[in-house]
Amino acid sequence: MTKKFNFDVTATDGRARTGVITTSRGDIRTPAFMPVGTAATVKAMLPESVRATGADILLGNTYHLMLRPTAERIARLGGLHRFMNWERPILTDSGGFQVMSLAGLRKLTEEGVTFKSHIDGSRHALTPERSVEIQALLGSDIVMAFDECTPYPADEATARRSMELSMRWARRSRDAFGDRPGHALFGIQQGSIYRDQRAESAEKLREIGFDGYAVGGLAVGEGQEMMFSVLDYAPEMLPADKPRYLMGVGKPDDIVGAVERGIDMMDCVLPSRSGRTGQAFTRFGVVNIRNARHQDDPRPLDEQCTCPACRNYSRAYLHHVNRAQEIIASMLLTWHNLHYFQELMQGLRDAIAEGRLAGFVADFHALRAGGDIDPL
């Protein structure tokens, strides 16, 4: 029998929550950070290595997979889980973010979006129905409703038009999804930075009814202060008994602030992308391994970290392979970053469960403010 999608909050501390999302492919501990596997791979990582960092769920990308290798091909080959050798839960985005980020390549109407492929210029139509169909072909466990990610800045009239379109598309996504036991559909709240629009969007989504709810349209250039001011009210407009997902976030301090404000799930390309450009996230902040100060340093990136990069290699070696553009540099720094992000999530979960989140957050900020260890 297929396991029902379910969410249980096991503890709260202020507005922060910790709990478990139950899926037919395994449990997701919340707050959860989802590494991004855009093209059916977390770049520079084996799936079993991603799991070893502590990840319970990955994110796949509808837009990129529909273009290459196509959702139909992945379905014929047994679905995305088998295709990429990841048997745990997968959440797929809807393609809505690309509606915004690839604005120069698309035409937007009430029906949906017509894209020009960034790969070969071929034309593709993406509607709520087609987005949900693609995600079903991929076999994703958590399907996202198709929306337009409102760009920032947007005046009130533009934000409202965009939000109302997304709510009409949310209804169509729900209708297209139908009844799929063991799979979940999440709606996406829009409304930019306007409180009344966020409230209206949340109300419309609740009327339609979803298995989880995302806060969309943030982390699109508005800055942390503005993002947090929206998160001070937006999550609590969404049902308390369902997961709340903040899309596309973020830096470690973004994550901590979002969790403090009641967010349960997040995703971001940052740990993997930064790993490929020589940036390492540590308890002391961001370390740029390309800097000459590391070239003679025999110490690990972070002596308390248990990832392979820190256990087995020096800063001097990581500096060398990065400067020499060796593939192992991307592998080791990506592993380290994903490990750090998952360790942060575990720390947050434990702190919430034990009612000591405020102290955990204060220590987190104090360590980062102190900066990296002194050069030798």
C-alpha positions in Angstrom: 0.0 0.0 0.0 1.3 3.5 -0.9 2.2 5.5 2.1 0.1 8.6 2.5 1.8 12.0 2.3 1.7 13.5 5.8 3.2 16.2 8.0 3.6 16.1 11.7 5.0 19.0 13.8 6.8 17.4 16.7 8.1 20.6 18.5 7.9 24.4 18.3 10.1 27.1 19.7 8.7 30.6 19.0 7.5 30.5 15.4 10.0 27.8 14.4 8.9 24.3 14.0 10.5 20.9 13.7 8.8 17.8 12.4 8.6 15.0 9.8 7.1 14.9 6.3 6.1 11.3 5.6 6.2 10.2 1.9 6.1 6.8 0.2 9.8 7.1 -0.5 10.9 8.0 3.0 10.7 10.6 5.7 11.9 14.2 5.4 13.1 15.8 8.6 12.1 19.4 8.9 13.4 22.1 8.7 14.8 20.6 5.6 17.3 21.9 3.1 17.0 20.4 -0.4 20.1 20.3 -2.6 19.3 21.2 -6.2 19.7 18.6 -9.0 18.8 20.8 -11.9 19.5 18.3 -14.7 19.0 15.1 -12.8 22.3 15.5 -10.9 23.6 17.5 -8.0 26.7 18.8 -9.8 30.0 17.2 -8.9 28.3 14.8 -6.5 27.3 11.1 -6.6 23.7 10.5 -5.2 25.0 8.3 -2.4 27.4 11.1 -1.4 24.5 13.6 -1.3 22.7 11.2 0.9 25.8 10.8 3.1 25.7 14.6 3.8 22.3 14.1 5.5 19.9 15.2 2.6 16.5 13.5 2.8 15.1 15.0 -0.4 16.4 16.5 -3.7 15.0 19.1 -6.1 14.6 18.5 -9.8 13.9 21.1 -12.5 10.9 20.8 -14.8 12.0 23.4 -17.4 15.5 21.9 -17.9 14.4 18.2 -17.9 11.5 18.9 -20.3 14.1 20.3 -22.8 16.8 17.7 -22.2 16.5 14.7 -22.1 12.6 15.2 -22.1 10.1 14.0 -19.5 8.8 11.4 -21.9 12.2 9.8 -22.2 12.8 9.8 -18.5 9.3 8.2 -18.0 10.2 5.4 -20.5 13.4 4.8 -18.6 11.5 4.2 -15.4 11.1 7.7 -13.9 13.5 10.3 -12.5 14.3 8.4 -9.3 15.6 5.4 -11.2 17.1 7.6 -14.0 19.3 9.5 -11.5 19.8 6.7 -8.9 18.1 8.5 -6.1 15.4 6.4 -4.4 14.4 9.0 -1.8 11.9 11.8 -2.2 12.2 14.3 -5.1 10.4 17.7 -5.3 10.2 19.2 -8.8 9.7 22.9 -9.4 7.1 23.9 -11.9 9.1 25.9 -14.4 7.6 29.1 -13.0 10.9 30.6 -11.9 12.2 30.3 -15.5 9.1 32.2 -16.6 10.7 35.1 -14.8 14.4 34.4 -15.2 14.2 33.7 -18.9 11.8 36.6 -19.6 13.6 37.5 -22.8 12.9 34.0 -24.3 9.1 33.8 -23.5 5.6 34.9 -24.3 3.2 35.0 -21.4 -0.6 34.7 -21.9 -3.6 33.6 -19.8 -3.1 30.1 -21.2 0.5 29.7 -20.1 4.0 30.5 -21.4 5.6 29.8 -24.8 9.4 29.4 -24.4 12.2 29.6 -26.8 14.7 26.9 -25.6 18.0 28.4 -24.4 19.6 25.3 -25.9 18.6 25.3 -29.5 15.9 27.9 -30.0 13.0 25.4 -30.4 9.6 26.5 -29.2 7.8 24.9 -26.2 4.5 25.6 -24.5 4.3 25.4 -20.7 0.8 25.6 -19.2 -0.4 24.6 -15.7 -1.6 21.3 -17.2 1.6 20.6 -19.1 3.8 21.4 -16.1 1.8 19.0 -13.9 1.9 16.4 -16.7 5.7 16.7 -17.0 6.1 16.4 -13.2 3.9 13.3 -13.2 6.0 11.8 -16.0 9.1 12.4 -14.0 7.4 10.7 -11.0 8.2 13.4 -8.5 6.9 13.0 -5.0 6.1 16.7 -4.4 4.7 18.5 -7.5 4.7 22.3 -7.5 1.7 24.2 -9.0 2.6 26.3 -12.1 3.0 30.0 -11.3 4.5 33.2 -12.5 7.3 34.2 -10.2 6.8 37.9 -9.8 10.0 39.8 -10.5 11.3 42.4 -8.1 10.8 45.3 -8.0 7.1 45.3 -9.0 4.6 48.0 -8.4 1.3 47.1 -6.7 -0.7 46.8 -10.0 1.9 44.6 -11.6 2.3 42.4 -8.5 -1.5 42.0 -8.3 -1.9 41.0 -12.0 0.9 38.5 -11.6 -0.5 37.1 -8.3 -4.1 36.8 -9.6 -2.8 35.0 -12.7 -0.8 32.6 -10.5 -4.0 31.9 -8.4 -5.9 31.0 -11.6 -3.1 28.8 -12.7 -3.0 27.2 -9.2 -6.7 26.1 -9.6 -5.8 24.6 -13.0 -2.8 22.9 -11.6 -5.0 21.4 -8.8 -7.5 20.2 -11.4 -4.8 18.7 -13.6 -3.1 16.9 -10.7 -6.3 15.1 -9.7 -6.0 12.3 -7.2 -2.5 10.7 -7.0 -2.1 8.7 -3.8 1.4 8.9 -2.4 2.2 12.2 -4.3 1.7 15.7 -3.1 0.8 19.0 -4.7 2.0 22.3 -3.3 0.5 25.7 -4.0 2.6 28.8 -4.2 1.8 32.1 -2.5 2.6 35.2 -4.4 2.0 39.0 -3.9 5.6 40.4 -3.9 6.2 42.6 -0.9 2.5 43.6 -0.4 0.9 42.2 2.7 -2.7 42.5 1.5 -1.8 40.6 -1.7 0.0 37.9 0.3 -3.1 37.5 2.5 -5.4 37.3 -0.6 -3.1 34.8 -2.3 -3.0 32.6 0.9 -6.8 32.7 1.1 -7.2 31.6 -2.5 -4.7 28.8 -2.1 -6.5 27.5 1.1 -9.8 27.5 -0.8 -8.3 25.4 -3.5 -6.6 23.1 -1.0 -3.0 21.8 -1.3 -0.8 19.3 0.5 1.8 22.0 1.3 2.3 25.6 0.6 5.3 27.6 -0.7 6.2 31.2 -0.2 7.2 32.3 -3.7 8.5 35.5 -5.2 11.2 36.0 -2.6 15.0 35.8 -2.9 14.7 37.5 -6.3 16.7 40.6 -5.5 14.8 42.3 -2.7 17.5 41.8 -0.1 17.5 40.0 3.2 15.9 42.8 5.2 12.9 43.0 2.9 12.7 39.2 2.6 12.6 38.9 6.4 9.9 41.6 6.7 7.7 39.6 4.4 8.5 36.4 6.2 7.4 38.1 9.5 3.8 37.6 8.4 3.6 35.5 5.2 4.2 32.0 6.6 1.5 32.4 9.3 -1.1 33.2 6.6 -0.6 29.6 5.4 -2.1 26.5 7.1 -0.2 25.5 10.2 -0.7 21.8 9.7 0.9 21.7 6.3 4.6 22.2 5.3 5.8 25.7 4.4 8.4 25.9 1.7 10.5 29.0 1.0 11.7 28.7 -2.6 15.2 29.4 -3.7 16.8 30.2 -0.2 19.6 30.6 0.5 22.6 31.7 2.4 23.1 30.2 5.9 21.9 33.3 7.6 18.9 33.5 5.3 18.1 29.9 6.3 18.4 30.5 10.0 16.2 33.7 9.7 13.6 31.8 7.7 13.4 28.9 10.1 13.0 31.4 13.0 10.0 32.7 11.1 8.2 29.3 10.6 9.6 27.9 7.4 10.0 24.1 7.0 11.6 23.6 3.7 14.2 25.4 1.5 16.3 24.8 -1.6 19.2 26.7 -3.2 22.0 26.1 -5.8 24.3 28.1 -3.5 26.3 25.2 -1.8 27.0 23.4 -5.1 27.5 26.5 -7.2 29.8 28.1 -4.6 31.7 24.8 -4.3 32.6 25.0 -8.0 33.8 28.6 -7.7 36.1 28.0 -4.7 33.8 29.3 -1.9 33.4 27.2 1.2 30.8 27.8 3.9 32.0 27.2 7.4 30.9 28.1 10.9 33.1 31.2 10.6 31.5 32.4 7.4 32.6 32.1 3.8 36.2 31.1 3.0 37.5 31.8 -0.5 40.0 29.0 -1.0 41.5 30.8 -4.0 43.1 33.4 -1.8 46.9 33.2 -1.6 46.8 33.1 2.2 45.8 29.4 2.0 48.6 28.1 -0.3 50.9 27.0 2.6 48.3 26.2 5.2 48.3 22.6 6.3 45.2 23.0 8.4 41.7 21.8 7.3 39.0 24.1 6.2 37.2 23.5 9.4 38.7 21.3 12.1 35.3 20.4 13.6 33.9 19.3 10.2 33.7 15.6 9.5 33.3 15.8 5.7 36.0 14.2 3.4 37.4 17.6 2.4 38.1 18.5 6.0 39.1 15.1 7.3 41.5 14.2 4.5 42.8 17.4 2.8 44.5 20.7 3.8 43.6 24.2 2.8 46.9 24.2 0.8 45.7 21.2 -1.3 42.2 22.6 -1.8 43.8 25.9 -2.9 46.1 24.1 -5.3 43.5 22.0 -7.0 41.1 24.9 -7.3 43.7 27.1 -8.9 44.7 24.2 -11.2 41.0 23.8 -12.1 41.1 20.1 -11.2 37.7 18.4 -11.0 38.4 17.2 -7.5 38.2 20.8 -6.3 34.5 21.0 -7.2 33.9 17.6 -5.8 35.5 18.3 -2.4 34.2 21.8 -1.9 30.6 20.9 -3.0 30.6 17.9 -0.6 31.9 20.2 2.2 29.2 22.9 1.5 26.4 20.4 1.4 27.6 18.7 4.6 27.8 22.1 6.3 24.2 23.0 5.2 22.8 19.7 6.4 24.7 20.0 9.7 23.2 23.5 10.1 19.7 22.0 9.5 20.4 19.2 12.1 21.5 21.9 14.6 18.4 23.9 14.0 16.1 20.8 14.4 17.8 19.8 17.6 17.7 23.4 19.0 14.0 23.7 18.3 13.2 20.2 19.8 15.1 21.2 22.9 13.7 24.7 23.2 17.0 26.5 22.9 16.7 28.0 19.4 17.5 31.6 20.6 20.9 30.5 22.1 21.7 28.4 18.9 21.0 31.4 16.7 23.1 33.8 18.9 26.0 31.4 18.8 25.6 31.0 15.0 25.8 34.8 14.4 28.7 35.3 17.0 30.9 32.6 15.3 30.3 34.1 11.9 31.0 37.6 13.1 34.4 36.5 14.4 35.5 35.5 10.9 37.8 32.8 9.6 40.8 31.5 11.6 43.9 33.7 11.5 46.4 33.0 8.7 49.6 31.2 9.7 
